[in-house]
Amino acid sequence: MSDIIYFDYNASTPVSQEVLDRMIPYFLEEYGNPSNKSHRYGWAADEAVTIAREQLAELIQATPDDIIFTGGATEAVNMAIKGIAKSRGSKGKHVITCATEHSAVLESCKSLQFDGFEITALPVDENGLLSTDAVASALREDTVLVAIMWANNETGVIHPVADIAAVLEDHPALFLTDATQAVGKIPVNVEDVDLLACSAHKFYGPKGVGALFIRETHPSIRVAPLIHGGSQESGKRAGTVNVPGIVGLGAAAEIAKTRLFSDHERHTGLRDRFENALIKSIRDLKVNGIDVDRLPQTSNITFRGIDVGKMIVDIGRLAVSTGSACGTGKAKPSHVLAAHGISVEEAKRTIRFSFGRNTTENEVDEAIRLLVDYVNEHTVQPVMQN
């Protein structure tokens, strides 16, 4: 697989070697249960979890005690939305979200309708950006939760989280953000939100572990547990703690904090190199969300007139996504692109490219060559000559 160019880092990143090295002892040597504090194995495991909580807290500028470890961002999102609905349903049954949210948010919100909740899914503009005016207009007296993602997983478009928080400042509704694609890639500060979800495998940690930040200093925040059983995670998430995974999440967070700005600069350079070359060389091409603030590693491109599924199969060397990784296998076109106003036909001609720490300039240049050559051979109008 050495000739495969991996441009699907938004779907998942590889576990970094340093992260793996820190995890291994908790599989083989320090394998105690942190809930058992009667011997050194339990003490060691508990200390490791505490350190990981502190490491993630530093990355997102939170208080460690406000962080609950989960099995991933999807669980964290479900816990937040359903837990807030259950604990605050007597105060109102209205939830605001956005049409371009990840399916974990949209489906969790949809499930609340069976309990009498009304869901308002706000539209975005042609660039995928949510207007703060739309949030303000949608607020009602019975609104108990606003769930808006920090950055979109398909287009990389970054929402104005601080501005949305300002709109909610004088309203009792809580603010949840799915920051799965943002944490470890751009600066994230929980100062403006009440709840935040993230997942380790998006920033070079292991799969199957994530976290939910819950601002405990807010006097009225109580999230009803999604999973019942033991008293782990301060009674908010029952079940034996995944110590190796949590250690990996913490290590990945610590590394991401030290690399945040250098990675941001490098990934922006790779993305711009890639997009500028394609824009220059391919006549009928559109970069979605290009006019607004985006994640540095994400490029969502529509190749008009090209069957992109066939193109990727024919090229055979590009590991990319023709939709979010969580939606692959579905015949339904991307709901994110539809919200942009992009037609079903154009959505089917769209690819998400996402870059990472292991991406090289040579890989970017080779991908450009492969794509330009293919489009040149399969379009009625030839590509523009350099």
Phi, psi and omega per residue, in radians:
M1 nan 0.235 -3.057
S2 -1.166 -0.369 -3.124
D3 -1.598 0.001 3.107
I4 -1.412 2.306 3.105
I5 -1.744 1.995 -3.070
Y6 -1.560 1.880 3.081
F7 -2.120 0.874 -3.091
D8 -2.371 0.701 -3.086
Y9 -1.199 -0.354 3.061
N10 -1.244 -0.468 3.086
A11 -1.284 -0.810 3.079
S12 -2.959 2.548 3.061
T13 -1.824 2.709 3.041
P14 -1.256 2.592 3.039
V15 -1.203 2.210 -3.131
S16 -1.201 2.649 -3.088
Q17 -1.044 -0.715 3.140
E18 -1.112 -0.677 3.094
V19 -1.108 -0.808 3.138
L20 -1.060 -0.740 -3.136
D21 -1.061 -0.627 3.133
R22 -1.315 -0.457 -3.128
M23 -1.343 -0.689 -2.963
I24 -0.922 -0.770 3.140
P25 -1.005 -0.457 -3.100
Y26 -1.480 -0.070 2.937
F27 -1.614 -0.647 -2.922
L28 -1.901 -0.527 -3.020
E29 -2.095 -0.948 -3.115
E30 -1.706 1.163 -2.985
Y31 -1.702 0.338 -3.118
G32 -1.225 2.862 3.094
N33 -1.625 2.115 -3.085
P34 -1.107 -0.276 3.111
S35 -1.328 -0.298 3.136
N36 -1.762 1.814 -3.061
K37 -1.822 0.462 -3.135
S38 -1.654 -0.035 3.105
H39 -2.647 2.980 -2.996
R40 -1.134 -0.511 3.135
Y41 -1.138 -0.755 3.082
G42 -1.165 -0.689 3.119
W43 -1.074 -0.785 -3.107
A44 -1.102 -0.736 3.132
A45 -1.145 -0.744 3.141
D46 -1.115 -0.712 3.116
E47 -1.117 -0.693 3.140
A48 -1.097 -0.726 3.116
V49 -1.148 -0.712 3.112
T50 -1.073 -0.763 3.122
I51 -1.093 -0.758 3.135
A52 -1.082 -0.681 3.115
R53 -1.088 -0.705 3.117
E54 -1.178 -0.657 -3.126
Q55 -1.152 -0.762 3.098
L56 -1.171 -0.699 3.133
A57 -1.022 -0.691 3.116
E58 -1.135 -0.656 -3.120
L59 -1.158 -0.717 -3.084
I60 -1.799 0.150 3.078
Q61 1.008 0.916 -3.113
A62 -2.060 3.015 2.976
T63 -1.545 2.256 -3.063
P64 -0.923 -0.679 -3.106
D65 -1.167 -0.210 3.131
D66 -1.540 0.045 -3.062
I67 -1.870 2.251 3.082
I68 -1.988 2.223 3.098
F69 -1.446 2.456 -3.097
T70 -2.301 -3.079 3.101
G71 -1.492 0.101 3.137
G72 2.598 3.087 -3.107
A73 -1.191 -0.597 3.135
T74 -1.078 -0.772 3.083
E75 -1.114 -0.734 -3.131
A76 -1.060 -0.751 3.129
V77 -1.129 -0.814 3.105
N78 -1.039 -0.750 3.141
M79 -1.082 -0.760 -3.109
A80 -1.170 -0.910 -3.049
I81 -1.175 -0.858 -3.109
K82 -1.275 -0.599 3.134
G83 -1.204 -0.692 3.092
I84 -1.217 -0.708 3.130
A85 -1.053 -0.705 -3.113
K86 -1.247 -0.705 -3.066
S87 -1.428 -0.395 -3.081
R88 -2.090 0.159 -3.108
G89 -1.042 -0.455 3.127
S90 -1.259 -0.292 -3.126
K91 -1.624 -0.239 -3.140
G92 2.873 2.759 -3.111
K93 -2.268 0.806 3.103
H94 -2.239 2.273 3.134
V95 -2.202 2.362 3.088
I96 -1.861 2.338 3.033
T97 -2.468 -2.874 -3.063
C98 -2.242 2.579 -3.069
A99 -1.122 -0.364 -3.082
T100 -1.743 0.215 -3.138
E101 -1.117 2.775 3.007
H102 -1.083 2.665 -3.105
S103 -1.067 -0.440 3.098
A104 -1.059 -0.682 3.108
V105 -1.308 -0.855 -3.073
L106 -1.099 -0.750 -3.124
E107 -1.258 -0.606 3.075
S108 -1.121 -0.756 3.096
C109 -1.103 -0.745 -3.133
K110 -1.037 -0.647 -3.119
S111 -1.129 -0.433 -3.129
L112 -1.238 -0.350 -3.124
Q113 -1.089 -0.474 3.107
F114 -1.181 -0.342 3.119
D115 -1.800 0.300 3.052
G116 1.539 0.174 3.113
F117 -1.411 2.590 3.037
E118 -1.878 2.287 -3.086
I119 -1.933 2.247 3.031
T120 -1.914 1.985 3.108
A121 -1.754 1.848 -3.036
L122 -1.288 2.512 3.103
P123 -1.364 2.888 3.048
V124 -2.088 2.935 3.106
D125 -1.464 -3.014 -3.054
E126 -1.134 -0.319 3.084
N127 -1.645 -0.015 3.138
G128 1.524 0.219 -3.075
L129 -1.643 2.382 3.114
L130 -1.557 2.346 3.118
S131 -1.483 2.348 3.069
T132 -1.158 -0.495 3.082
D133 -1.094 -0.636 3.125
A134 -1.138 -0.680 3.099
V135 -1.118 -0.821 -3.125
A136 -1.056 -0.719 -3.109
S137 -1.216 -0.488 -3.081
A138 -1.463 -0.297 -3.112
L139 -1.107 2.406 3.084
R140 -2.294 2.942 3.126
E141 -1.069 -0.535 -3.089
D142 -1.686 0.215 3.083
T143 -1.293 2.132 -3.113
V144 -1.893 -0.313 -3.090
L145 -2.635 2.438 2.993
V146 -2.114 2.099 -3.080
A147 -2.053 1.802 -3.109
I148 -2.239 2.217 -3.121
M149 -1.196 2.670 3.113
W150 -1.283 -0.817 -3.138
A151 -2.556 2.502 -3.046
N152 -1.378 2.427 -3.096
N153 -1.290 -0.410 -3.115
E154 -1.653 -0.751 -3.065
T155 -1.832 -0.309 -3.100
G156 1.417 0.023 -3.106
V157 -1.090 2.295 -3.098
I158 -1.752 2.187 3.124
H159 -1.450 2.677 -3.122
P160 -1.359 1.333 -3.028
V161 -1.016 -0.810 -3.118
A162 -1.093 -0.667 -3.141
D163 -1.209 -0.664 3.092
I164 -1.136 -0.724 3.111
A165 -1.058 -0.655 3.130
A166 -1.120 -0.639 3.101
V167 -1.113 -0.595 -3.073
L168 -1.553 -0.053 -3.000
E169 -0.949 -0.698 -3.093
D170 -1.795 0.295 3.127
H171 -2.057 2.477 -3.104
P172 -1.266 -0.150 3.140
A173 -1.075 2.506 3.101
L174 -1.537 2.691 -3.089
F175 -2.021 1.978 3.061
L176 -1.843 2.339 3.024
T177 -2.189 2.290 2.995
D178 -1.470 1.806 -3.076
A179 -1.823 0.462 -3.058
T180 -0.971 -0.734 -3.117
Q181 -1.527 -0.202 -3.069
A182 -1.637 -0.708 -3.065
V183 -1.076 2.246 -3.135
G184 1.514 -0.063 -3.105
K185 -2.102 -0.601 3.061
I186 -2.380 2.819 3.109
P187 -1.064 2.262 3.118
V188 -2.215 2.234 3.139
N189 -2.260 2.157 -3.083
V190 -1.336 0.034 -3.097
E191 -0.908 -0.614 -3.022
D192 -1.656 -0.033 -3.060
V193 -2.177 2.846 3.097
D194 -1.720 -0.543 3.134
L195 -2.472 2.533 -3.126
L196 -2.554 2.363 3.130
A197 -1.967 2.503 3.077
C198 -2.640 2.966 -3.073
S199 -2.481 2.358 -3.024
A200 -1.124 -0.629 -3.010
H201 -1.286 -0.050 3.048
K202 -1.533 -0.234 3.102
F203 -2.311 0.842 2.956
Y204 1.265 0.450 2.993
G205 -1.876 -3.059 -3.094
P206 -1.395 2.763 3.016
K207 -1.307 2.758 3.044
G208 1.477 0.261 3.090
V209 -2.561 2.377 3.128
G210 -2.620 -2.864 -3.103
A211 -2.691 2.706 3.017
L212 -2.202 2.114 3.020
F213 -1.516 2.253 3.078
I214 -2.228 2.050 -3.098
R215 -1.233 1.748 -3.084
E216 -1.285 -0.332 -3.117
T217 -1.296 -0.292 3.075
H218 -1.241 2.168 -2.996
P219 -1.116 -0.390 -3.009
S220 -1.906 0.055 -3.096
I221 -1.404 2.111 2.979
R222 -2.500 2.116 3.135
V223 -1.821 2.011 3.107
A224 -1.125 2.370 -3.111
P225 -1.044 2.516 3.052
L226 -1.556 -0.593 -3.113
I227 -2.055 2.238 -3.114
H228 -1.894 2.649 -3.136
G229 2.776 -1.925 3.126
G230 -1.389 -3.033 -3.084
S231 -1.801 0.371 3.139
Q232 -1.058 2.759 3.125
E233 0.903 0.898 3.097
S234 1.001 0.525 3.114
G235 1.380 0.109 -3.076
K236 -1.685 -0.337 -3.095
R237 -2.603 1.723 -3.075
A238 -1.272 2.706 3.090
G239 2.139 2.580 3.119
T240 -1.016 2.309 -3.055
V241 -1.240 2.372 3.115
N242 -1.415 1.436 -3.018
V243 -1.065 -0.867 -3.133
P244 -1.050 -0.724 3.131
G245 -1.119 -0.737 3.141
I246 -1.164 -0.699 3.052
V247 -1.025 -0.724 3.113
G248 -1.129 -0.722 3.100
L249 -1.065 -0.801 -3.136
G250 -1.092 -0.762 3.124
A251 -1.104 -0.739 3.121
A252 -1.103 -0.670 3.108
A253 -1.133 -0.749 3.136
E254 -1.084 -0.765 3.134
I255 -1.171 -0.744 -3.133
A256 -1.044 -0.662 -3.130
K257 -1.091 -0.701 -3.122
T258 -1.296 -0.421 -3.064
R259 -1.838 -0.006 -2.930
L260 -0.921 -0.907 -3.040
F261 -1.345 -0.635 3.103
S262 -1.191 -0.715 3.086
D263 -1.122 -0.719 -3.140
H264 -1.031 -0.821 -3.120
E265 -1.128 -0.757 -3.115
R266 -1.181 -0.781 -3.125
H267 -1.161 -0.646 3.072
T268 -1.070 -0.728 3.121
G269 -1.104 -0.741 3.120
L270 -1.150 -0.761 3.140
R271 -1.089 -0.816 -3.119
D272 -1.153 -0.668 3.087
R273 -1.038 -0.785 -3.115
F274 -1.145 -0.911 -3.087
E275 -1.143 -0.774 -3.102
N276 -1.080 -0.683 3.134
A277 -1.170 -0.716 3.140
L278 -1.219 -0.715 3.108
I279 -1.061 -0.685 -3.125
K280 -1.234 -0.548 -2.974
S281 -1.786 -0.376 -3.088
I282 -2.036 2.146 -2.985
R283 -1.183 -0.883 -2.996
D284 -1.820 1.262 -3.064
L285 -2.326 2.531 -3.139
K286 -2.340 2.254 3.041
V287 -1.673 1.996 -3.058
N288 -1.364 2.272 3.141
G289 1.424 0.206 -3.023
I290 -1.140 -0.394 -3.050
D291 -1.572 0.048 -3.139
V292 -2.256 3.009 -3.127
D293 -1.141 2.270 -3.105
R294 -2.314 2.855 2.994
L295 -1.069 2.531 -3.042
P296 -1.196 -0.388 -3.000
Q297 -1.799 0.056 -2.981
T298 -1.974 2.309 3.098
S299 -2.382 2.075 -3.114
N300 -1.967 1.983 -2.941
I301 -2.198 2.311 3.045
T302 -1.737 2.136 3.094
F303 -1.770 1.594 -3.082
R304 -1.102 2.357 3.115
G305 1.446 0.041 -3.104
I306 -2.047 2.328 3.003
D307 -1.380 1.704 -2.986
V308 -1.225 -0.516 3.078
G309 -1.073 -0.801 3.112
K310 -1.177 -0.663 -3.136
M311 -1.042 -0.815 -3.112
I312 -1.156 -0.688 3.096
V313 -1.131 -0.793 -3.117
D314 -1.131 -0.742 3.119
I315 -1.151 -0.787 2.995
G316 1.285 0.106 -3.053
R317 -2.222 -0.002 -3.080
L318 -1.925 2.073 3.046
A319 -1.624 1.743 -3.059
V320 -2.371 -3.098 3.133
S321 -2.209 2.351 3.042
T322 -1.657 0.245 3.083
G323 -3.114 -3.106 3.073
S324 -1.152 2.590 -3.095
A325 -1.035 -0.546 -3.115
C326 -1.298 -0.188 -3.097
G327 -1.935 0.047 -3.108
T328 -1.128 2.575 -3.099
G329 1.621 -0.192 3.119
K330 -1.623 2.446 3.118
A331 -1.339 -0.374 -3.088
K332 -1.193 2.261 3.124
P333 -1.119 2.841 -3.096
S334 -0.987 2.180 3.080
H335 -1.227 -0.425 3.115
V336 -1.170 -0.849 -3.138
L337 -1.179 -0.620 3.085
A338 -1.062 -0.675 3.124
A339 -1.162 -0.449 3.057
H340 -1.253 -0.235 -3.037
G341 1.601 0.199 3.140
I342 -1.413 2.334 -3.087
S343 -1.161 2.798 3.102
V344 -1.028 -0.692 -3.125
E345 -1.103 -0.778 3.140
E346 -1.250 -0.584 3.105
A347 -1.072 -0.602 3.115
K348 -1.258 -0.194 -3.123
R349 -1.901 0.423 -3.032
T350 -2.031 2.477 3.131
I351 -2.238 2.437 2.969
R352 -1.721 2.170 3.014
F353 -1.895 2.306 3.089
S354 -2.391 2.307 -3.012
F355 -1.800 2.897 -3.101
G356 -2.634 -2.968 -3.058
R357 -1.083 -0.542 -3.098
N358 -1.552 -0.065 -3.138
T359 -1.240 2.348 3.141
T360 -1.950 2.801 3.071
E361 -1.087 -0.627 3.118
N362 -1.088 -0.686 3.098
E363 -1.142 -0.736 3.108
V364 -1.061 -0.812 -3.125
D365 -1.139 -0.652 3.123
E366 -1.206 -0.692 3.088
A367 -1.097 -0.715 3.084
I368 -1.020 -0.828 -3.130
R369 -1.050 -0.801 -3.108
L370 -1.098 -0.752 -3.110
L371 -1.215 -0.795 -3.129
V372 -1.110 -0.760 3.139
D373 -1.084 -0.733 -3.121
Y374 -1.149 -0.837 -3.135
V375 -1.075 -0.670 3.126
N376 -1.062 -0.590 -3.109
E377 -1.493 -0.316 -2.979
H378 -2.127 0.228 3.100
T379 -2.053 2.632 -3.140
V380 -1.156 -0.801 3.109
Q381 -1.638 2.152 -3.129
P382 -1.123 2.726 3.093
V383 -1.165 2.761 3.131
M384 -1.186 2.501 3.123
Q385 -1.516 2.453 3.114
N386 -1.239 nan nan
